[in-house]
């Protein structure tokens, strides 16, 4: 271990990213940017999910559940995979479920999830979402570039060749469910792109975003007598996956977090309809009805495995997803449909705090004043607290460590080693008798 005065390499990270990382983690949420700077552990989980990505890229499909308690790293893992696949030319859509966003509903909850997914459509060049228009324009310009390789752009044949290539792509979608109308809208978008009619382009994008509330409105503005609804939004996701492949991307990945919001639905019939939608999506990916599409859903072990209210309460799902006889503690099948997150080790948590100490010092322009020995002692202090064996999670440790960094930065006269020791062993995590269950449905997770 190095002491405080030993020279050490410090991480170089742009202040904008450093600020997003520190502020997000301090607030209990996963940063959307800067994850490579703080990723530790989870190699087996990431490798397993990236193996799925290879399958998707070859025209297959996959479906996985990530199970872990609050603060254990589900959302972090999802965001890490998100960054990896965007670097591999995938389009990613993600959404957190909520009382207003479900997979199936009678009052627009399913459509609300679709809208959130499309709103968050991201690519490597547009990682923060809102990439739909960019993707459509890139598709057309890509086809034009292909045509330009065959004939000069100013030749009389150029528009016909472009249109022929466009219609070849569109016609490949028309045999899918709702594919004819999807193809018709792509045609309208292409023609408005060529003519420079931004108003019609905006209306097509509005339709793809699921923002038309009535068929009459869609008919009057676009001549399309159909709209996306609670019942069929997933069919359009499959169409998007196929179209994105034709548009030059390697596939589409859907990330859906907070499955607990289905578990919390009080009406059992409504819950079952939502689980039936999951079954449809699961079967599609395994039976080859979906292509170039990956789906990952995150939730707590309880909301997945509870046979009374969870995913396993739907027998058709339980029989497909339940762990076999050979799974046991310390020996996990990373190729199973449900990946159970194991806690980060002490060593991994120490590495993480080291990274955070470097980023914090870089952000606030000071010479790092916490040693590697201090980070080790901090981890020991955190895991020695009463109740930590069953309640402590990376989120709590990260929050406490950033608080320690903030205090030491603002109070340079403090002896950090003594300050850590003075916080000793205390009960910061409630025992089962003290837990009123209010944390069971926490809103955010790392």
Phi and psi in degrees as a GROMACS rama.xvg file:
@    title "Ramachandran Plot"
@    xaxis  label "Phi"
@    yaxis  label "Psi"
@TYPE xy
-89.2002  148.063  UNK-2
-89.155  -176.682  UNK-3
-61.2329  -32.8147  UNK-4
-91.2083  -3.03034  UNK-5
-73.347  139.341  UNK-6
-66.1178  144.715  UNK-7
-150.886  154.299  UNK-8
-77.6993  133.62  UNK-9
-109.489  147.29  UNK-10
-72.5565  140.321  UNK-11
-103.732  115.859  UNK-12
-138.761  133.335  UNK-13
-56.4646  141.503  UNK-14
-59.5132  -34.7198  UNK-15
-61.1719  -42.7687  UNK-16
-73.1221  -41.2086  UNK-17
-58.9382  -43.0764  UNK-18
-63.0194  -43.1952  UNK-19
-63.268  -41.0355  UNK-20
-64.6903  -52.6277  UNK-21
-64.834  -45.9251  UNK-22
-67.7859  -38.0916  UNK-23
-64.3446  -49.1114  UNK-24
-64.7753  -37.5711  UNK-25
-64.3268  -32.8075  UNK-26
-86.2042  -0.121918  UNK-27
85.6431  15.9596  UNK-28
-122.238  162.08  UNK-29
-83.5212  129.116  UNK-30
-66.3643  143.319  UNK-31
-81.5575  -19.2775  UNK-32
-128.893  159.995  UNK-33
83.1011  8.69296  UNK-34
-61.3718  -36.2612  UNK-35
-59.0167  -24.3089  UNK-36
-73.5915  -20.2855  UNK-37
-126.852  5.56105  UNK-38
-74.8931  124.917  UNK-39
-136.006  151  UNK-40
64.704  -164.394  UNK-41
60.5951  18.3954  UNK-42
-60.6859  -44.5097  UNK-43
-63.9989  -41.0776  UNK-44
-65.7162  -45.6349  UNK-45
-64.6267  -42.4736  UNK-46
-60.2458  -40.801  UNK-47
-64.1249  -42.3687  UNK-48
-71.3775  -33.9295  UNK-49
-73.1476  -24.2815  UNK-50
-63.8684  -39.584  UNK-51
-60.0781  -38.3832  UNK-52
-61.2209  -37.8098  UNK-53
-60.5612  -40.3688  UNK-54
-66.0349  -43.1428  UNK-55
-61.5532  -43.3888  UNK-56
-61.8361  -28.5692  UNK-57
-86.8826  7.31017  UNK-58
102.152  4.82987  UNK-59
-90.5797  -162.698  UNK-60
-151.178  158.854  UNK-61
-147.272  158.324  UNK-62
-143.872  126.452  UNK-63
-135.596  149.731  UNK-64
-109.44  139.661  UNK-65
-109.937  116.464  UNK-66
-111.212  127.582  UNK-67
-167.804  150.311  UNK-68
-71.5506  169.212  UNK-69
-56.9789  131.997  UNK-70
80.9539  4.32686  UNK-71
-83.9123  -14.1209  UNK-72
119.769  13.4642  UNK-73
-60.9707  -55.0608  UNK-74
-63.2031  -36.3669  UNK-75
-62.5502  -44.3904  UNK-76
-63.4427  -42.3117  UNK-77
-60.3644  -43.5791  UNK-78
-68.5047  -35.3163  UNK-79
-63.5457  -44.8262  UNK-80
-63.433  -39.5126  UNK-81
-54.9235  -47.4004  UNK-82
-63.9697  -42.451  UNK-83
-60.0484  -48.3651  UNK-84
-74.4826  -29.7659  UNK-85
-65.2814  -34.1126  UNK-86
-66.5122  -19.5726  UNK-87
-100.891  25.1501  UNK-88
66.5456  36.5464  UNK-89
-100.944  154.22  UNK-90
-97.3349  133.179  UNK-91
-118.663  133.378  UNK-92
-121.455  137.848  UNK-93
-141.71  154.165  UNK-94
-157.859  145.957  UNK-95
-97.6346  130.94  UNK-96
-70.7128  156.376  UNK-97
-156.691  177.314  UNK-98
-57.5029  -26.7115  UNK-99
-93.4091  -13.9814  UNK-100
-123.711  113.653  UNK-101
-129.854  -176.237  UNK-102
-88.9509  -23.5195  UNK-103
-147.923  140.955  UNK-104
-163.677  171.024  UNK-105
-108.419  -6.88215  UNK-106
-125.2  35.5277  UNK-107
86.6347  7.97968  UNK-108
-68.0087  -36.7141  UNK-109
-68.429  -43.0569  UNK-110
-63.9806  -34.741  UNK-111
-61.9731  -36.9533  UNK-112
-66.5498  -43.2494  UNK-113
-58.8976  -45.9548  UNK-114
-59.7619  -40.6998  UNK-115
-66.6909  -40.3221  UNK-116
-61.2957  -47.7428  UNK-117
-68.4255  -37.0587  UNK-118
-61.1997  -35.2979  UNK-119
-93.3904  15.205  UNK-120
-60.2387  123.292  UNK-121
-131.415  149.936  UNK-122
-133.043  175.729  UNK-123
-59.9174  -37.2063  UNK-124
-85.8095  -12.1475  UNK-125
-136.302  70.3906  UNK-126
-74.2656  -12.6116  UNK-127
-97.2285  13.2483  UNK-128
96.7619  178.69  UNK-129
70.4741  31.0909  UNK-130
-93.9058  1.74681  UNK-131
-59.2664  -50.9499  UNK-132
-62.5519  -40.9539  UNK-133
-59.3399  -42.0539  UNK-134
-65.0946  -44.6652  UNK-135
-63.2304  -43.9698  UNK-136
-67.3621  -38.0666  UNK-137
-64.799  -37.5234  UNK-138
-59.2055  -49.0725  UNK-139
-66.587  -44.92  UNK-140
-65.3724  -31.9863  UNK-141
-65.6019  -41.8816  UNK-142
-65.1682  -40.6157  UNK-143
-62.2282  -37.7705  UNK-144
-65.6804  -38.6985  UNK-145
-62.3488  -43.7971  UNK-146
-65.3932  -37.0979  UNK-147
-65.4552  -23.7333  UNK-148
-74.2318  -17.4831  UNK-149
-97.5774  -43.1504  UNK-150
-138.06  155.731  UNK-151
-63.273  141.53  UNK-152
-59.9269  -24.8164  UNK-153
-91.979  6.8286  UNK-154
-82.249  160.806  UNK-155
-67.8796  -27.6119  UNK-156
-79.6348  -17.5378  UNK-157
-56.8464  -50.5609  UNK-158
-60.1343  -38.0705  UNK-159
-66.9365  -38.9303  UNK-160
-66.8999  -42.0047  UNK-161
-59.858  -48.0457  UNK-162
-63.3416  -38.1953  UNK-163
-61.4186  -44.8121  UNK-164
-65.2799  -40.0994  UNK-165
-59.9273  -45.8521  UNK-166
-72.0872  -27.0493  UNK-167
-62.9237  -42.2811  UNK-168
-66.183  -46.6291  UNK-169
-63.7266  -43.1346  UNK-170
-64.5876  -26.5848  UNK-171
-67.528  -17.6224  UNK-172
-95.2365  -18.7629  UNK-173
-68.1441  -17.5373  UNK-174
-84.0957  -10.8415  UNK-175
-79.4458  164.397  UNK-176
-59.3514  126.899  UNK-177
64.9515  10.6734  UNK-178
-66.3776  -32.8182  UNK-179
-62.0948  -47.8407  UNK-180
-69.3144  -37.3131  UNK-181
-60.083  -44.1208  UNK-182
-65.6939  -38.7165  UNK-183
-62.123  -39.5033  UNK-184
-68.2118  -37.3782  UNK-185
-63.1913  -37.6084  UNK-186
-63.6449  -44.5409  UNK-187
-60.878  -41.3736  UNK-188
-64.5183  -43.8338  UNK-189
-60.6705  -46.6008  UNK-190
-66.8549  -36.1956  UNK-191
-71.8428  -30.2412  UNK-192
-64.1612  -44.8495  UNK-193
-66.6827  -39.9481  UNK-194
-82.8319  -9.58328  UNK-195
78.0014  22.6571  UNK-196
-87.7565  88.0281  UNK-197
-66.5163  -26.9871  UNK-198
-66.5087  -45.1011  UNK-199
-67.6594  -40.1242  UNK-200
-55.7439  -44.7023  UNK-201
-63.7538  -35.0302  UNK-202
-70.2116  -37.1687  UNK-203
-65.0813  -44.1502  UNK-204
-61.6728  -39.9864  UNK-205
-58.4312  -41.5396  UNK-206
-65.7787  -46.3496  UNK-207
-61.315  -28.7462  UNK-208
-79.5109  -2.73467  UNK-209
75.559  28.4251  UNK-210
-98.1506  0.383105  UNK-211
-84.9838  126.232  UNK-212
-91.573  -21.6692  UNK-213
-134.43  152.97  UNK-214
-66.0792  -33.0211  UNK-215
-60.796  -44.1131  UNK-216
-63.218  -44.4143  UNK-217
-65.4146  -37.5852  UNK-218
-65.1539  -44.0584  UNK-219
-70.0413  -31.9327  UNK-220
-93.6741  -30.0322  UNK-221
-127.943  -9.66116  UNK-222
75.0312  19.5137  UNK-223
-110.467  120.114  UNK-224
-95.0146  43.8846  UNK-225
-153.779  148.612  UNK-226
-135.312  162.048  UNK-227
-78.3748  134.572  UNK-228
-127.777  175.719  UNK-229
-54.3644  -36.4645  UNK-230
-79.6439  -31.481  UNK-231
-119.282  10.5922  UNK-232
-59.5797  -34.1796  UNK-233
-66.1756  -31.1931  UNK-234
-61.7977  -34.8211  UNK-235
-74.4111  -28.6464  UNK-236
-62.7558  -42.7868  UNK-237
-63.9747  -37.7586  UNK-238
-64.4258  -41.912  UNK-239
-60.1771  -41.9796  UNK-240
-60.1243  -43.9509  UNK-241
-66.6214  -42.8875  UNK-242
-63.1905  -42.3382  UNK-243
-61.7027  -35.9807  UNK-244
-62.7359  -44.6315  UNK-245
-65.1719  -27.3095  UNK-246
-85.1251  2.67582  UNK-247
106.132  3.04624  UNK-248
-94.8792  164.666  UNK-249
-88.8046  -11.724  UNK-250
157.636  -173.949  UNK-251
-132.99  135.712  UNK-252
-120.633  129.319  UNK-253
-105.845  126.746  UNK-254
-116.03  118.349  UNK-255
-123.402  119.56  UNK-256
-111.987  171.544  UNK-257
64.5092  46.6614  UNK-258
-58.6649  -17.4583  UNK-259
-58.5577  -23.2271  UNK-260
-72.2786  -17.1246  UNK-261
-81.7125  -42.3488  UNK-262
-54.813  -34.205  UNK-263
-81.6292  -9.51543  UNK-264
-61.6889  122.434  UNK-265
-70.5889  -29.5068  UNK-266
-85.3311  119.851  UNK-267
-65.6471  -34.0855  UNK-268
-67.4548  -41.0392  UNK-269
-63.2833  -41.6841  UNK-270
-59.1087  -44.7423  UNK-271
-63.5635  -36.3064  UNK-272
-62.5809  -38.7632  UNK-273
-68.255  -40.4441  UNK-274
-68.3058  -31.1252  UNK-275
-64.3736  -36.3265  UNK-276
-65.8506  -40.2675  UNK-277
-60.9836  -43.0039  UNK-278
-59.9921  -42.1913  UNK-279
-60.2218  -45.5556  UNK-280
-65.4365  -41.8603  UNK-281
-62.8755  -47.8991  UNK-282
-63.306  -39.8663  UNK-283
-58.5655  -43.1912  UNK-284
-69.8647  -35.5948  UNK-285
-81.8148  -26.8938  UNK-286
-97.3131  4.16516  UNK-287
81.9724  11.9879  UNK-288
-79.6371  -16.839  UNK-289
-116.038  143.945  UNK-290
-131.494  148.964  UNK-291
55.1154  35.7096  UNK-292
-135.868  131.103  UNK-293
-123.172  142.16  UNK-294
-128.709  128.08  UNK-295
-127.339  128.06  UNK-296
-118.715  138.139  UNK-297
-114.704  139.471  UNK-298
-164.647  170.95  UNK-299
-75.0542  157.375  UNK-300
-55.7611  -37.2218  UNK-301
-64.9261  -44.394  UNK-302
-71.4589  -15.6917  UNK-303
-94.0082  -46.1893  UNK-304
-94.8807  -12.3571  UNK-305
-63.265  120.85  UNK-306
-82.4815  -2.50911  UNK-307
-97.1324  -40.4683  UNK-308
-128.626  -17.4406  UNK-309
-81.3364  -172.081  UNK-310
-56.469  -36.3744  UNK-311
-72.9363  -5.98227  UNK-312
-72.0394  -17.7554  UNK-313
-93.6978  105.843  UNK-314
-56.4981  -37.7187  UNK-315
-63.3675  -31.6963  UNK-316
-79.0103  -42.186  UNK-317
-58.7621  -42.8252  UNK-318
-66.9527  -25.4019  UNK-319
-87.1607  -30.6447  UNK-320
-104.581  -24.1652  UNK-321
-59.5379  143.988  UNK-322
-65.7822  144.064  UNK-323
-79.5084  -172.61  UNK-324
-71.3959  -22.5388  UNK-325
-94.1803  -9.58911  UNK-326
-71.9584  138.083  UNK-327
-156.813  171.346  UNK-328
-57.361  126.273  UNK-329
86.827  -10.1205  UNK-330
-129.752  96.1001  UNK-331
-112.469  144.539  UNK-332
-91.9598  103.622  UNK-333
-76.6406  -4.47344  UNK-334
-98.396  0.880955  UNK-335
-73.0254  159.296  UNK-336
-66.2673  -24.6039  UNK-337
-112.47  119.741  UNK-338
-99.7818  118.776  UNK-339
-93.2813  123.009  UNK-340
-76.519  129.436  UNK-341
-95.4524  152.665  UNK-342
-61.2263  148.689  UNK-343
-64.5965  145.355  UNK-344
-75.5575  165.666  UNK-345
-56.3766  -41.9521  UNK-346
-63.2618  -41.5165  UNK-347
-66.6341  -38.9938  UNK-348
-66.0912  -35.5916  UNK-349
-65.0367  -43.0279  UNK-350
-61.2164  -41.1619  UNK-351
-62.2897  -44.8444  UNK-352
-64.9486  -34.5649  UNK-353
-59.6855  -45.551  UNK-354
-62.4341  -42.5023  UNK-355
-65.9073  -37.7461  UNK-356
-62.472  -41.4643  UNK-357
-64.9937  -44.3996  UNK-358
-65.4684  -40.8996  UNK-359
-61.3357  -44.9545  UNK-360
-63.9322  -39.2013  UNK-361
-65.5997  -40.6792  UNK-362
-64.4293  -43.1545  UNK-363
-101.354  9.96216  UNK-364
56.2919  53.2707  UNK-365
-134.661  159.315  UNK-366
-77.9923  123.509  UNK-367
-51.9484  129.591  UNK-368
-118.227  15.6206  UNK-369
-117.015  125.92  UNK-370
-85.5796  168.859  UNK-371
-63.4679  -35.3105  UNK-372
-63.1268  -37.3175  UNK-373
-64.5689  -40.8105  UNK-374
-66.0361  -37.4841  UNK-375
-63.7221  -44.6238  UNK-376
-65.0091  -35.6922  UNK-377
-61.7627  -46.888  UNK-378
-62.2814  -41.6459  UNK-379
-60.7689  -42.3727  UNK-380
-64.0927  -41.0504  UNK-381
-63.9263  -44.4363  UNK-382
-83.3354  -4.17737  UNK-383
-95.0424  -4.32694  UNK-384
-70.7962  146.781  UNK-385
-63.2414  128.451  UNK-386
93.262  -6.82806  UNK-387
-67.5964  -26.7051  UNK-388
-61.8386  -28.7085  UNK-389
-114.349  -14.9383  UNK-390
-116.395  -24.4128  UNK-391
-69.7423  139.46  UNK-392
-135.243  164.954  UNK-393
-54.0525  -34.4334  UNK-394
-59.7158  -46.7582  UNK-395
-64.4672  -41.713  UNK-396
-64.122  -45.464  UNK-397
-61.6242  -45.6775  UNK-398
-59.4625  -46.0093  UNK-399
-64.3274  -39.1136  UNK-400
-69.3003  -40.7086  UNK-401
-65.3145  -35.6176  UNK-402
-62.1074  -42.3908  UNK-403
-61.3496  -42.9554  UNK-404
-63.3451  -42.4217  UNK-405
-61.0347  -44.4119  UNK-406
-66.6251  -44.077  UNK-407
-67.3039  -33.1786  UNK-408
-67.6454  -41.462  UNK-409
-81.5272  -16.6885  UNK-410
-130.016  72.6442  UNK-411
-62.8529  -15.6013  UNK-412
-75.5935  -11.8712  UNK-413
-71.9004  136.587  UNK-414
-84.6526  109.063  UNK-415
-62.0864  -41.3896  UNK-416
-59.5245  -45.4003  UNK-417
-68.1456  -36.2071  UNK-418
-64.2421  -41.6769  UNK-419
-64.5042  -45.3735  UNK-420
-62.9173  -34.668  UNK-421
-69.5033  -17.0871  UNK-422
-86.6339  -6.93497  UNK-423
32.8289  -157.041  UNK-424
-94.1137  117.359  UNK-425
-144.781  161.846  UNK-426
-87.1292  97.9115  UNK-427
-100.962  -13.8541  UNK-428
-113.222  126.49  UNK-429
-64.5166  144.898  UNK-430
-77.0206  171.209  UNK-431
-60.8589  -30.2868  UNK-432
-72.9084  -30.2272  UNK-433
-85.2348  -19.8966  UNK-434
-75.7897  116.611  UNK-435
-90.1867  4.23775  UNK-436
87.9436  -1.2122  UNK-437
-66.4097  -24.6766  UNK-438
-84.0919  -5.49766  UNK-439
-65.0062  -31.2995  UNK-440
-116.897  45.0554  UNK-441
-57.9817  150.642  UNK-442
-83.3758  -38.2552  UNK-443
-115.182  155.77  UNK-444
-148.261  151.249  UNK-445
